Amino acid sequence: MFTTDALEDLDAMTIVGGLQRNDSGMSVASVGKMKVSSINGTIDDAHVSKANKFYMREVLYSKFKNILEKLRSLDYYLRQETNTINFVYNAMSKPPGPKAIREASNVFLVKCVMARQDFPLPRLFNAVVAMFSAYPDKDYGMMVIPKRAKAITSHMEVLQYFIPVASRPSDESNQEEVYITHRSTIFGEISLYKLEKDDVSVVHSLSLGNTTEVGSPAGSNSSSVSYCSKINLREEAENELVVLDAIMKDVLENEYSDFHMFTIRCGNSTKPAKENTSVGFVVVRQFHDHSKLFDHYNLSRREAHLDRLRAEIISLRLHPLFIVSSSLILRELAKKTHFYDFYFITPFSGRTFSNDLKKMMMVLEPRAFKKAPIFFEPPYKRKKATSSVNLPTYNFSKDHLIIYRHRLFPVKWFTNNSRLVVIGFSSLTKAFLRKLIFQWNRKDQNNRGNYTCLSWVQVTVISSPGIVEAEYDSLFQCPYCSNIRKCYLSFNNRSCYIRDCCVRMDLRFWVHFVPGTVEFIERDKKFVKLQACEILYDTLICLCSQDYVIRSSNEDAIKKIPCNFVELNCRLNKFMLYYKVRALLEEVPRTYLIVIYGNNLCTYECISFLIEHGVDHSRLVLVQPHRYTGFGEEDKLKNPYWDSNIQQILDDLLSDNGMSIYNDFNFHHWVVHETTDFIMDVVFQHFPSRRMMTFECDLFISFDEGKISYQDKQLFMASKLEMDGDRLLVGENFQTSDPNIYAAGPFVKIRHEVNYQYRYTSEMEIAGKLLHHLGIAPQKEYEDRYNLPLHFQAMLPMNYFITKVVMPRRYLSCQLPSSMCCTMTTYKNNIFCRVGLSMNMIVDEIVVVTKKEAHFDFLQHFVGKHELLLNNLKARYKARTIDCFITFFQEPWTELIMHENFADLQAENRDLLKPMAMSTLTRSNVGAFKDVTDMDFVTLNKRYLEHKLLSFLRDNRRDFRQRFALPEDFFKAELPIWLPKTGKSEDDTE
């Protein structure tokens, strides 16, 4: 949808009335108002007013307005088409009409299924059998679930034998959910048969299915397919069929083939395969790369018994009615192949294969924290698996892969009882949805170790058109960047927990996304109104914060966004900026001017993008707003998006290259053309002199740190939600003035003053607290304070990368400003590292600036730890034994701290030592312990702590890459040569 071909099609479809393309970019109407200068061929003004300067940019405005703004319209992603459906039924000899339709019906309706609380739910399968026995002349059973109905446990159990029916596009909102099943699904026997030569045609028909060619033919040069929502499914199916033909040839001709291929049939298993109906096929081979999954995915290393029993599903096609028999099919496949652990791999970009059972397989959740740097290497060049079969191979440490798994365990569904509606698709939304979907993935691994965990969440996300599509787009290729992983258009500033939501999982697999804009919230009737529909909710969650929103004293003046104004709040905005810059360089390559307004690290990241994509330094103007400091608690907050020391160095580098930089100028207003929404001038006001400065510009990019858009603010005010200025007031449980509406993110403010930092905190931790207060995933040991670090990364000019990991302040009243903390720095091999320590010697900040192209998410393990726990960090630094903190944090001892159970070890030690320390310090025990010094106290408990550490190493030894030596390992070693020999000689021993 966002490729170059797609935009060229939009350009061709645009009607620019009365304009004539020429080298100067002027319209016919304006040719008499300008003169061409002999100096560099630039266009000079000729006794015309400022308003008439717009005619120089008339073609540019047309592209900005009529082409690029198309990306924000709903019609670009969804097209409404009128369709007439013809129903055909067997009326026999009766005249057609409603009565004939009722008698021709072949389905019965299940109204309700109820069971006592102590009734074993798996026995409800007998109830489904009884339903079909009660209607022997009906082949289909159907259940209808109203939108307002809450999930019932008995319904959830019975619906395992039904499949959902997708509703057709309609103007009618809140349609009932329909589920259907077939008699053969309940009574038919599912059997697997080895592939025979006669089955080749069956595989062809099942593989192609009902796919039809969408758009242009496969060999056509037309680009209309490139941005269509259905990207030539026929061509993808035919590419898969080529691979299947090679596999079938290998299976039929090679006795020792690596592949196993079976047809899936329904009928009587005692009869030959030809007498049973073909409903699908499956291709598997042994999976050898399980050990390579530990870097990115949550897997147990205690499954060595399955090393030769794992299989990779290459392709699996199955009739939809038999998806409910997934467990039976996979168990039958295990009997035939002796594989008991099945995997299916889908790459984020590149060729994919079909698997109709992936909805019934457990998705492996990526690790929340990585344990090593992840380098920005380009996607792995895939090789052929064999000489005859062109199957891709994957680099599991570098490629973006979605991995499904099924271990033949019983299926267990996880859901939420209330219907959630989320407004906005921000980074916090991604974290919330991920927490909600993987609520079964707990630290004890009881669920994933005993069940096939599947999520069925009742949540609807409302976002502006194009935002979700842009986040999951994998077809865009930047012509300026050889490695897309370090291209600004694909680079994500957030932690791996957020990044993996769009590259190692697909939230659209579980969540219902609705494009549109919320017009108002009906609090009494509990629904939100969009342009075309109404969406009911039990709980409404507002996660619609923006990273950057322009702020002005006159909000009405900025209510309408001009077409040459850019705020980079999502990937869609980056795409639009890219195409606007490209159009700017094409239309006015010598006279353009870009004004950038901001004073944070993302501002410099955008400048780096512009310079690398053809913009000259001299055509850039950076206006930095005045940043207020020293305002009490505001200055004590740890802000990862701003770094004064590093930004001063960047300002000097950019100034030396010819870029204009102005400091302490706040945005005041912009001047648009009188007949169009095109910014002609931007006016700034200096602080504190209040002097005005005006800049002409063709493109205005703002990084002003307002957190709520004008439209969302008006929405909350119209809904009569309590606000304080630009912030929505909530309680510590994220509840607004309406008990059914929750809100979280940078745009909220807690009603009463709290003594802890709740801004600039981890999205993962906020999502966990929100789920706790909603009652979906309660936490045993909950506290309001924030304990997880916030990770931020950005690309800087001169090919530098910055990573900042900061710890939120647990107590604000006793903290010094962030600029007065103890800092330690190292510089080696073009790697600058800075570690900040709080007054309590807690590491509360790690900053890395380097030219190494890597993600440093593993640093989150060390922020929030005491420097003594980090192997006497401060003492070693003062002793000058640490050359580079990055190298220091990758030493073998750090594996202990990065282990998932290390926090439990700390908690056990704390629970042990705390009572002893308290009893030592109480006055009643002073007499008994008056001679006990601090050193004696440490000595008394040292042996026990050492024993606990050794037990921890024994229990988790196989999880470490470094083989730590234990005391018993020395007894297994050979005796030293100076010890006396006992009994046997060396020759006898050998």
Residue pairs with C-beta under 8 A, 6 or more apart in sequence:
1 76
1 77
1 226
1 227
1 229
1 466
1 469
1 470
1 473
1 475
2 71
2 227
2 470
2 473
2 475
2 476
2 575
3 223
3 226
3 227
3 475
3 476
3 477
4 479
5 223
5 226
5 227
6 223
6 226
6 227
7 67
7 68
7 579
8 223
9 223
9 224
9 227
10 67
10 70
11 63
11 67
14 62
14 63
14 66
14 67
15 66
16 59
16 62
16 66
18 27
18 28
18 29
19 27
19 28
19 58
19 59
19 62
20 27
20 28
21 59
24 34
24 36
24 43
25 56
25 57
25 58
25 59
25 60
25 587
25 588
26 34
26 43
26 55
26 56
26 58
27 55
27 58
27 59
29 55
30 52
30 55
30 56
30 58
33 46
33 48
33 52
33 55
34 43
34 44
34 45
34 46
34 48
34 55
34 56
35 43
35 44
35 46
36 42
36 43
36 44
37 43
37 44
40 590
41 590
42 590
42 591
43 56
43 591
45 53
50 680
50 681
51 673
51 674
51 680
53 680
53 696
54 61
54 673
54 676
54 678
54 680
56 588
56 591
57 587
57 588
57 678
57 698
59 587
60 564
60 583
60 584
60 587
60 588
60 698
61 563
61 564
61 676
61 678
63 583
63 587
64 563
64 564
64 580
64 583
64 678
65 563
65 676
65 677
65 678
67 579
67 583
68 563
68 576
68 579
68 580
68 583
69 563
70 76
71 466
71 572
71 575
71 576
72 464
72 465
72 466
72 572
73 465
74 465
74 515
74 516
76 227
76 465
76 466
77 229
77 465
77 466
77 469
77 515
78 169
78 229
78 465
78 515
80 169
89 100
89 101
89 104
90 104
91 100
91 104
92 100
92 104
94 100
94 103
105 138
106 138
106 139
106 140
107 138
107 139
107 140
107 141
107 142
107 180
108 131
108 134
108 135
108 138
108 140
108 141
108 142
109 141
109 142
109 143
109 144
110 131
110 141
110 142
110 143
110 158
113 124
113 127
113 154
113 155
113 158
114 152
114 154
115 121
115 124
115 153
115 154
121 153
121 154
121 157
122 157
124 154
124 157
124 158
125 161
127 158
128 141
128 158
128 161
128 181
128 186
129 186
129 187
131 141
132 138
132 141
132 183
132 186
132 187
135 141
138 183
139 182
139 183
139 184
140 180
140 181
140 182
140 183
141 162
141 180
141 181
141 182
142 178
142 179
142 180
142 181
143 155
143 158
143 159
143 162
143 178
143 179
143 180
144 176
144 177
144 178
144 179
145 155
145 176
145 177
145 178
145 179
146 176
147 174
147 175
147 176
147 177
147 419
147 536
148 536
150 417
150 418
150 419
150 538
151 415
151 416
151 417
151 458
156 413
156 415
156 456
159 179
160 324
160 411
160 413
161 181
161 185
161 186
161 324
162 179
162 180
162 181
162 324
163 179
163 180
163 181
163 320
163 321
163 323
163 324
164 177
164 178
164 179
165 178
165 179
165 180
167 175
167 178
171 532
171 533
172 533
173 532
173 533
173 534
173 535
174 533
174 534
174 535
174 536
181 321
181 324
182 321
184 266
184 321
184 322
185 321
185 322
185 324
185 325
188 266
188 267
189 266
189 267
189 268
189 269
190 264
190 265
190 266
190 279
190 322
190 325
190 328
190 329
190 332
191 264
191 265
191 266
191 267
191 269
191 273
191 276
191 332
192 262
192 263
192 264
192 265
192 282
192 329
192 332
192 333
192 336
193 199
193 262
193 263
193 265
193 273
194 261
194 262
194 336
195 203
195 248
195 251
195 252
195 261
195 262
195 263
195 281
196 273
197 252
198 274
199 263
199 278
199 281
200 245
200 248
202 263
202 278
202 281
203 244
203 248
203 263
203 281
204 241
206 278
206 280
206 281
206 317
207 237
207 240
207 241
207 244
207 281
207 315
207 317
207 354
208 234
208 237
208 238
208 241
209 237
209 317
211 233
211 234
211 236
211 237
212 233
212 234
213 232
213 234
213 235
214 225
214 228
214 230
214 231
214 232
214 233
214 234
215 222
215 224
215 225
215 228
215 230
215 232
216 222
216 224
216 225
216 232
218 232
218 234
218 235
218 238
225 231
225 232
226 475
231 475
236 352
237 354
239 351
240 315
240 351
240 353
240 354
242 390
243 314
243 315
243 353
243 389
243 390
243 391
244 283
244 315
246 388
246 389
246 390
247 259
247 261
247 283
247 314
247 389
248 261
249 388
250 257
250 258
250 259
250 386
250 388
250 389
251 257
251 259
251 260
251 261
258 285
258 286
258 385
258 386
259 283
259 284
259 285
259 314
259 389
260 283
260 284
260 285
260 311
260 336
260 337
261 281
261 282
261 283
261 284
262 281
262 282
262 333
262 336
263 273
263 278
263 280
263 281
264 278
264 279
264 280
264 281
264 282
264 318
264 322
264 329
265 273
265 276
265 277
265 278
265 279
266 276
266 277
266 279
266 322
267 275
267 276
267 277
268 275
268 276
269 276
279 318
279 319
279 321
279 322
280 316
280 317
280 318
280 319
280 322
280 329
280 356
281 315
281 316
281 317
282 313
282 315
282 316
282 317
282 329
282 333
283 313
283 314
283 315
283 316
284 311
284 312
284 313
284 314
284 333
284 337
284 339
284 342
285 311
285 312
285 314
286 308
286 310
286 311
286 312
286 339
287 310
287 311
287 312
287 341
287 343
289 394
289 396
290 299
290 306
290 307
290 310
290 343
292 396
292 397
293 299
293 364
293 396
293 403
294 301
295 367
295 370
295 371
295 372
295 396
295 397
296 366
296 367
296 370
296 396
296 397
296 500
296 504
297 364
297 365
297 366
297 367
297 403
298 364
298 365
298 366
298 367
298 441
298 448
299 364
300 445
300 449
301 958
301 959
302 958
303 341
306 340
306 341
309 338
309 339
309 340
309 341
310 339
310 340
310 341
310 342
310 343
311 337
311 339
311 341
311 342
311 343
312 342
312 343
312 344
312 345
313 342
313 343
313 344
313 355
314 353
314 391
315 353
315 354
315 355
316 344
316 354
316 355
316 356
316 357
317 354
317 356
318 329
318 356
318 357
320 356
322 329
323 356
323 357
323 359
323 360
326 357
326 360
326 361
326 406
326 411
327 360
327 408
327 410
327 411
327 452
329 357
330 342
330 357
330 406
330 408
331 408
333 339
333 342
334 340
334 408
340 407
340 408
341 405
341 406
341 407
341 408
342 361
342 405
342 406
342 407
343 403
343 404
343 405
344 355
344 358
344 361
344 403
344 404
344 405
345 394
345 401
345 402
345 403
345 404
346 352
346 353
346 355
346 358
346 401
346 402
346 403
346 404
347 392
347 394
347 399
347 400
347 401
347 402
348 399
348 400
348 401
348 402
348 474
348 503
348 504
349 379
349 400
349 474
349 475
350 379
350 382
350 392
351 392
355 361
355 404
357 406
358 404
359 454
359 509
360 406
360 411
360 452
360 454
361 404
361 405
361 406
361 452
362 404
362 405
362 406
362 448
362 452
362 453
362 454
363 402
363 403
363 404
363 405
363 505
363 509
364 403
364 404
364 405
365 434
365 438
365 441
365 505
366 496
366 500
366 504
366 505
367 496
368 496
368 497
368 764
369 496
369 497
369 857
369 858
369 860
369 861
369 898
370 496
370 855
370 857
370 858
371 858
371 861
371 895
371 898
372 858
372 890
373 852
373 854
373 855
373 856
373 858
373 886
373 890
374 397
374 398
374 496
374 854
374 855
374 857
375 398
375 852
375 853
375 854
375 855
376 483
376 485
376 486
376 853
376 854
376 855
377 398
377 483
377 485
377 853
378 482
378 483
378 484
378 485
379 395
379 398
379 399
379 484
379 485
380 393
380 394
380 395
380 398
380 399
382 392
382 393
382 394
383 392
383 393
384 390
384 391
385 391
385 392
385 393
394 401
400 503
400 504
401 504
402 504
402 505
402 506
406 452
407 452
408 452
409 450
409 451
409 452
410 451
410 452
411 451
411 452
411 454
412 440
412 447
412 451
412 452
412 453
412 454
413 454
413 455
413 456
414 439
414 440
414 447
414 453
414 454
414 455
414 456
415 455
415 456
415 457
415 458
416 436
416 457
416 458
416 459
416 774
416 776
417 458
418 458
418 538
418 539
418 774
419 458
419 459
419 460
419 536
419 537
419 538
419 539
420 436
420 457
420 458
420 459
420 460
420 537
420 538
420 539
420 540
420 541
420 774
421 459
421 460
421 461
421 462
421 528
421 535
421 536
421 537
421 539
421 540
421 541
422 429
422 432
422 433
422 459
422 460
422 461
422 462
422 541
422 543
423 462
423 518
423 528
423 540
423 541
423 542
423 543
423 544
424 461
424 462
424 463
424 542
424 543
424 544
424 545
425 461
425 463
425 467
425 468
425 471
425 513
425 570
426 543
426 544
426 545
426 546
426 745
427 494
427 498
427 763
428 543
428 545
428 744
428 745
428 763
428 766
428 767
429 461
429 543
430 498
430 501
430 502
430 507
430 763
431 497
431 498
431 501
431 763
431 764
431 766
431 767
432 541
432 543
432 744
432 766
432 767
432 770
432 771
433 457
433 459
433 461
433 501
433 507
433 510
433 511
434 497
434 501
434 505
434 507
434 767
435 764
435 767
435 768
435 771
435 777
436 455
436 457
436 459
436 771
436 776
436 777
437 455
437 457
437 507
437 510
437 511
438 455
439 455
439 771
439 776
439 777
440 447
440 448
440 451
440 453
440 455
441 447
441 448
441 453
443 900
447 453
455 510
456 510
457 510
457 511
459 511
459 512
460 511
460 512
460 513
460 514
460 535
460 537
461 468
461 511
461 512
461 513
461 514
462 514
462 515
462 516
462 518
462 528
462 530
462 535
463 513
463 514
463 515
464 515
464 516
464 517
465 515
465 516
466 515
466 572
467 570
467 571
467 572
468 508
468 513
468 515
469 572
470 570
470 571
470 572
470 575
471 502
471 570
471 571
471 572
472 502
472 506
472 508
473 571
476 489
476 490
476 575
477 484
478 484
478 487
478 489
478 490
478 578
480 487
480 612
480 613
480 614
481 487
481 612
483 853
484 490
485 491
485 853
486 795
486 853
488 574
488 605
488 606
488 608
488 609
488 612
488 795
489 571
489 574
489 575
489 578
490 571
491 795
492 498
492 499
492 502
493 602
493 605
493 792
493 793
493 794
494 763
494 791
494 792
495 762
495 763
495 764
495 790
495 791
495 857
495 860
496 791
496 855
496 857
497 763
497 764
498 763
501 507
514 530
514 533
514 535
516 530
516 531
516 532
516 533
517 530
517 531
517 711
518 528
518 529
518 530
518 715
519 529
519 530
519 531
519 715
520 528
520 529
520 715
520 718
520 719
521 528
521 529
521 540
521 715
521 718
521 719
521 741
522 528
522 529
522 534
523 719
523 720
523 738
523 740
523 741
526 536
526 537
526 538
526 540
526 740
527 534
527 535
527 536
527 537
528 534
528 535
528 537
528 540
537 740
538 740
539 740
539 741
539 742
539 774
540 740
540 741
540 742
541 741
541 742
541 743
541 744
541 770
542 712
542 716
542 728
542 736
542 741
542 742
542 743
542 744
542 745
543 743
543 744
543 745
544 708
544 709
544 712
544 745
544 747
545 707
545 708
545 745
545 746
545 747
546 567
546 569
546 706
546 707
546 708
546 709
546 747
547 568
547 569
547 602
547 705
547 707
548 567
548 568
548 569
548 598
548 602
548 702
548 703
548 704
548 705
548 706
549 567
549 704
549 705
549 706
549 707
549 708
549 709
549 710
550 558
550 565
550 567
550 597
550 667
550 702
550 704
550 706
551 667
551 704
551 706
551 726
552 558
552 667
552 668
552 669
553 668
554 669
555 710
557 669
557 670
558 669
558 670
558 710
559 710
560 677
561 677
562 670
562 672
562 677
562 678
562 679
562 700
563 677
563 678
564 580
564 678
564 679
564 697
564 698
564 699
564 700
565 670
565 679
565 700
565 702
566 573
566 576
566 577
566 580
566 699
566 700
566 701
566 702
567 573
567 701
567 702
567 703
568 574
568 577
568 602
568 606
568 701
568 703
577 606
577 609
577 701
578 613
580 699
581 594
581 610
581 613
581 614
581 615
581 699
582 613
584 592
584 594
584 698
584 699
585 592
585 614
585 615
588 698
592 619
592 698
592 699
593 619
593 621
593 695
593 696
593 697
593 698
593 699
594 610
594 615
594 619
594 620
594 621
594 697
594 698
594 699
594 700
594 701
595 621
595 623
595 682
595 695
595 697
595 699
595 700
595 701
596 603
596 606
596 607
596 620
596 621
596 622
596 623
596 701
596 703
597 623
597 624
597 625
597 667
597 682
597 684
597 700
597 701
597 702
597 703
597 704
598 606
598 622
598 624
598 625
598 701
598 702
598 703
598 704
599 624
599 625
599 627
599 642
599 647
599 703
600 641
600 642
600 703
600 705
601 641
601 642
601 643
601 646
601 647
601 792
601 794
601 796
601 802
601 804
602 641
602 703
602 794
603 622
603 703
604 647
604 650
604 794
604 796
604 797
605 794
605 795
605 796
606 701
606 703
607 620
607 622
607 654
607 659
607 797
608 795
608 796
608 797
608 798
609 795
610 620
611 617
611 620
611 797
616 658
617 654
617 657
617 658
617 659
618 658
618 659
618 660
620 659
620 660
621 659
621 660
621 661
621 662
621 695
621 697
622 651
622 654
622 659
622 660
622 661
622 662
623 662
623 665
623 667
623 684
623 695
624 661
624 662
624 663
624 664
624 665
625 664
625 665
625 666
625 667
625 704
626 663
626 664
626 665
626 666
626 687
627 642
628 634
629 635
629 817
629 819
630 817
633 812
633 813
635 817
635 818
635 819
636 757
636 809
636 812
636 815
636 816
636 817
636 818
637 757
637 759
637 760
637 808
637 809
637 812
637 818
638 757
638 760
638 790
638 806
638 807
638 808
638 809
638 818
638 844
638 845
639 760
639 806
639 818
640 760
640 790
640 791
640 792
640 804
640 805
640 806
641 705
641 760
641 792
641 804
643 802
643 804
643 847
644 819
646 802
646 847
646 849
650 796
650 797
651 661
653 797
653 798
654 661
654 797
655 661
662 684
662 693
664 686
664 687
665 684
665 685
665 686
665 687
665 693
666 684
666 685
666 686
666 687
667 682
667 684
667 685
667 702
667 704
668 683
668 684
668 685
668 692
669 683
670 679
670 681
670 682
670 683
670 700
671 679
671 680
671 681
671 682
671 683
671 694
672 678
672 679
672 680
673 680
679 697
679 700
680 696
681 694
681 695
681 696
681 697
682 694
682 695
682 697
682 700
683 692
683 693
683 694
684 692
684 693
684 694
684 695
685 691
685 692
685 693
686 692
686 693
706 726
707 726
707 727
707 745
707 746
707 747
708 726
708 727
708 728
708 747
712 747
713 723
713 726
716 723
716 728
717 723
719 738
720 737
721 728
721 729
721 736
721 737
721 738
721 741
722 728
722 729
722 736
722 737
723 729
724 749
726 747
727 747
727 748
727 749
728 736
728 743
728 747
728 748
728 749
729 736
729 737
729 748
729 749
729 750
729 751
730 736
730 742
730 743
730 744
730 748
730 749
730 750
730 751
731 750
731 751
732 750
732 754
732 784
733 773
734 742
734 743
734 744
734 748
734 769
734 770
734 773
735 741
735 742
735 773
736 742
736 743
742 770
742 773
742 774
744 766
744 770
745 766
746 759
750 758
754 784
755 811
755 812
755 813
756 784
756 785
756 786
756 808
756 809
756 810
756 811
756 812
757 786
757 808
757 809
757 810
757 812
758 786
758 808
760 790
760 806
760 808
761 786
761 788
761 790
761 808
762 786
762 788
762 789
762 790
762 791
762 808
764 788
765 786
765 787
765 788
768 777
768 779
769 779
769 782
769 784
771 777
772 778
772 779
772 782
785 810
786 808
786 810
787 810
787 864
788 860
788 864
789 805
789 806
789 807
789 808
789 860
789 863
789 864
790 805
790 806
790 807
790 808
791 803
791 804
791 805
791 857
791 859
791 860
792 803
792 804
792 805
792 806
793 801
793 802
793 803
793 804
793 855
793 856
794 801
794 802
795 801
795 802
796 802
796 849
799 851
800 849
800 850
800 851
801 849
801 850
801 851
801 852
801 853
801 854
802 847
802 848
802 849
803 846
803 847
803 848
803 855
803 856
803 859
804 845
804 846
804 847
804 848
805 845
805 846
805 847
805 856
805 859
805 860
805 863
806 844
806 845
806 863
807 842
807 843
807 844
807 845
807 863
807 864
809 815
809 844
814 839
815 838
815 839
816 839
821 836
821 837
821 838
821 839
821 844
821 845
822 836
822 837
822 838
823 834
823 835
823 836
823 837
824 834
824 835
824 837
824 873
824 874
824 877
824 885
825 832
825 833
825 834
825 835
826 832
826 833
826 882
826 883
826 884
826 885
827 833
828 883
828 884
828 887
829 884
830 850
830 851
830 852
831 848
831 849
831 850
831 852
831 884
831 886
832 847
832 848
832 849
832 850
833 846
833 847
833 848
833 884
833 885
833 886
834 845
834 846
834 847
834 848
835 843
835 845
835 846
835 847
835 873
835 877
835 885
836 843
836 844
836 845
836 846
836 847
837 843
837 844
837 867
837 874
838 844
840 866
841 866
841 867
841 868
841 874
842 864
842 865
842 866
842 867
843 862
843 863
843 864
843 865
843 866
843 867
843 870
843 873
844 863
844 864
845 863
846 859
846 862
846 863
846 885
848 856
848 859
848 885
848 886
850 886
856 886
858 889
858 898
859 889
861 894
861 897
861 898
862 870
862 889
862 894
862 897
865 897
867 873
867 874
869 897
870 897
871 891
871 893
873 882
873 888
876 882
876 888
882 888
892 962
892 964
895 960
895 961
895 962
896 902
896 952
896 953
896 960
899 956
899 959
899 960
901 952
901 955
901 956
902 952
905 948
905 949
905 952
908 948
909 945
909 948
912 941
912 944
913 941
916 937
916 940
916 941
917 937
919 925
919 929
920 929
920 932
920 937
950 966
950 967
953 964
953 966
954 966
957 963
957 964
957 966
